[in-house]
């Protein structure tokens, strides 16, 4: 019998019970090199296997089949095969060879990008990440690839579905950096700026021994989103940020630091002049759209300041104070801010007057109570999780041995401790 036919027969015969699958896994590992050598002749073999029943065997064959360089035309054939396998495969079987499954899924990502159709990989990679996860707290190597495709395809709401999980288990630091970076971009696209700040903050403050490009790009966006959402930027990083980030990060983001300083002057003409001078830099970083939102946010900040001083004001006065071109432009800004819930006001179209109102929220509606209760429940769950993690770390032998070595540096004999106290 031909060796390939024999392997197909073994895959078909040993894909039912856990014991058989364990034996098959050993056989597939031994046949891995020969499969790669026959990569151009494996298409008929895939046709003889069912992705749902023979998932482990199908994965090994598919990995070999997609291992070489392919053209756009070949990608058109390959993408449906990989997509069909991801959707149909058995999660328990593919978790026996997670590295191969990740490789195949990353090839799918590369191929849909080659075809300039990232949206074709969004659904399959979400399915793949869920099947690879042992729990929703686990960050897989596929999370960042899925989020990147969501950004490219502008499927922001789809990407948000995976960002709502609380992550506690990370295999590789790079996966966390990219997950938070692309997640931050998705939240920016949805104008969920506080969530974006949280994710970008995680990148900037994560432990790192050397500065990496992901942290630099995340800090640039962090500065811009801070200005848009809070109207200010804290110039110092928190103490728990790595010394590398605290020492070097700002040096790579100087134009953005200067933009924040210009924003702090509250002078719109000065800010616009700085943006105009540095447009090329911001455009090269693909941040010009965010920078323009920063400029718009200054108009909003200046209008919001007026609500703290005046009860009524004409549109003409608003335009003059905020340095807008006309009362009509002022009206458009005020209307947009009312719609977004950023101010509370009414406009009298007849005399062109704006009346500023108090926040109508009384925090006693059923919806508000449900939101507060949901937040409390989530905080309590996080507290329990942190307590469990703290207990687990405190029992870890490596941690205890390290703490023990640190404590040996100090001894009571090193300090002048009085044995008696005179009263």
PEWOLIN-V539568 format. One record per pair of residues at least 4 apart in sequence whose C-alpha atoms are under 8 Angstrom apart, sorted by the first residue. I is the first residue (numbers start at 1). J is the second residue. If there is no record, write none. Layout:
BEGIN
i,j
I,J
I,J
END
This chain:
BEGIN
i,j
1,5
1,6
2,6
3,7
4,8
5,9
6,10
7,11
8,12
8,45
8,48
8,49
9,13
10,14
10,24
11,15
11,24
11,54
11,57
12,49
12,54
14,20
14,21
14,23
14,24
15,20
15,21
15,24
15,53
15,54
15,56
16,20
16,21
16,53
17,21
18,22
19,23
20,24
21,25
21,56
21,93
22,26
23,27
24,28
24,57
25,29
25,56
26,30
27,31
28,32
28,57
28,60
31,35
32,36
32,60
32,64
33,37
34,38
35,39
35,61
35,64
36,64
36,65
36,67
38,42
38,64
39,64
39,65
39,66
39,67
39,68
40,65
41,45
42,46
42,61
42,65
43,47
43,65
44,48
45,49
45,61
46,50
46,58
46,61
46,62
49,53
49,54
49,58
50,54
50,55
50,58
51,55
51,58
51,84
51,85
51,88
51,89
51,90
52,85
52,88
52,89
52,90
53,89
53,90
54,58
55,59
55,85
55,89
55,90
55,93
55,94
56,60
56,93
56,94
56,96
56,97
57,61
58,62
59,63
59,94
59,100
59,101
60,64
60,100
61,65
62,66
62,82
62,104
63,67
63,100
63,101
63,103
63,104
64,68
66,70
66,78
66,104
66,107
70,74
70,75
71,75
72,76
72,111
72,114
72,115
73,77
74,78
75,79
75,111
75,112
75,115
76,80
76,115
77,81
78,82
79,83
79,108
79,111
79,112
80,84
81,85
82,86
82,104
82,105
82,108
83,87
83,108
83,121
83,124
84,88
85,89
86,124
86,127
86,128
87,124
87,127
87,128
89,93
89,94
90,94
91,95
91,131
91,132
92,96
93,97
94,98
94,101
94,132
95,101
95,132
97,101
98,102
98,132
99,103
100,104
101,105
102,106
102,141
102,142
103,107
104,108
105,109
105,125
105,128
105,142
106,110
106,142
106,145
107,111
108,112
108,121
109,113
109,118
109,121
109,145
109,149
110,114
111,115
112,116
112,117
112,118
112,119
112,120
112,121
113,117
113,118
117,121
117,153
118,122
118,149
118,150
118,152
118,153
119,123
119,149
119,150
119,152
119,153
119,155
120,124
121,125
121,146
121,149
122,126
122,146
122,149
122,150
123,127
124,128
125,129
125,142
125,145
125,146
126,130
126,143
126,146
127,131
128,132
128,142
129,133
129,140
129,142
129,143
130,136
132,140
133,138
133,139
133,140
134,138
136,165
136,166
136,167
137,165
137,166
137,167
137,168
137,169
138,167
138,168
138,169
138,170
139,143
139,167
139,168
139,169
139,170
139,171
139,175
139,176
140,170
140,171
140,175
141,145
141,171
141,172
141,175
142,146
143,147
143,175
143,179
144,148
144,175
144,176
144,178
144,179
144,182
145,149
146,150
146,159
147,151
147,159
147,179
147,182
147,183
147,186
148,152
148,182
149,153
150,154
150,155
150,156
150,158
150,159
150,186
151,155
151,156
151,159
151,182
151,185
151,186
155,159
156,160
156,186
156,187
156,189
156,190
157,161
157,190
158,162
159,163
159,183
159,186
160,164
160,183
160,186
160,187
161,165
163,183
170,175
170,176
171,175
172,176
173,177
174,178
175,179
176,180
176,203
177,181
177,202
177,203
177,214
177,215
178,182
178,214
179,183
180,184
180,199
180,200
180,202
180,203
181,185
181,199
181,200
181,203
181,214
181,218
182,186
183,187
183,196
183,199
184,188
184,195
184,196
184,197
184,198
184,199
184,200
185,189
185,196
186,190
186,196
187,191
187,192
187,193
187,195
187,196
188,192
188,193
188,196
188,225
192,196
193,197
193,225
193,229
194,198
194,229
195,199
196,200
196,225
197,201
197,222
197,225
197,226
198,202
199,203
200,204
200,218
200,219
200,221
200,222
201,205
201,219
201,222
202,206
203,214
203,215
203,218
204,215
204,216
204,218
204,219
204,241
204,245
205,237
205,238
205,240
205,241
205,242
205,245
206,241
206,242
207,241
207,242
208,242
208,244
208,245
209,242
209,244
210,244
211,215
211,216
211,244
211,245
211,248
211,249
212,216
213,217
214,218
215,219
216,220
216,249
216,252
216,253
217,221
218,222
219,223
219,249
219,253
220,224
220,253
220,256
221,225
221,287
221,290
222,226
223,227
223,233
223,256
223,257
223,260
224,228
224,256
224,260
224,290
224,291
224,294
225,229
225,290
225,294
226,230
226,231
226,232
226,233
227,231
227,232
227,233
227,260
227,263
227,294
227,297
228,293
228,294
228,297
228,298
231,297
231,298
231,301
232,260
232,263
232,264
233,260
236,246
237,241
237,246
241,245
241,246
242,246
243,247
244,248
244,249
245,249
246,250
248,252
249,253
250,254
250,257
253,257
254,258
255,259
255,278
256,260
257,261
258,262
259,263
259,271
259,274
259,275
260,264
261,265
262,266
262,267
262,270
262,271
262,274
263,267
263,268
263,271
263,298
266,298
266,302
267,271
268,272
268,295
268,298
268,299
268,323
269,273
270,274
271,275
271,295
272,276
272,295
273,277
274,278
275,279
275,291
278,282
279,283
279,288
280,284
281,285
282,286
282,287
282,288
282,291
283,287
283,288
287,291
288,292
289,293
290,294
291,295
292,296
293,297
294,298
295,299
296,300
297,301
298,302
299,303
299,322
300,304
300,333
300,337
301,305
302,306
302,322
303,307
303,318
303,322
303,334
304,308
304,342
304,343
305,309
306,310
307,311
307,343
307,356
310,356
311,355
311,356
311,357
312,353
312,354
312,355
312,356
313,317
313,318
313,353
313,354
313,355
314,318
314,352
314,353
314,354
315,319
315,327
315,328
315,330
315,331
315,352
315,353
315,354
316,320
316,326
316,327
316,330
316,352
317,321
318,322
318,324
318,327
318,330
319,323
319,324
319,325
319,326
319,327
319,329
319,330
320,324
320,325
324,329
324,330
325,329
326,330
327,331
328,332
329,333
330,334
331,335
332,336
333,337
334,338
335,339
336,340
337,341
337,342
337,343
338,342
338,343
338,344
338,345
343,356
344,356
344,357
344,358
344,359
345,354
345,355
345,356
345,357
346,354
346,355
346,356
346,357
347,352
347,353
347,354
347,355
348,352
348,353
348,354
348,355
349,353
363,368
363,369
364,368
364,369
365,369
366,370
367,371
368,372
369,373
370,374
371,375
372,376
373,377
374,378
375,379
376,380
377,381
378,382
379,383
380,384
381,385
382,386
383,387
384,388
385,389
386,390
387,391
388,392
389,393
390,394
391,395
392,396
393,399
394,399
394,400
395,399
395,400
396,400
397,401
398,402
399,403
400,404
401,405
402,406
403,407
404,408
405,409
406,410
407,411
410,414
411,415
412,416
412,417
END
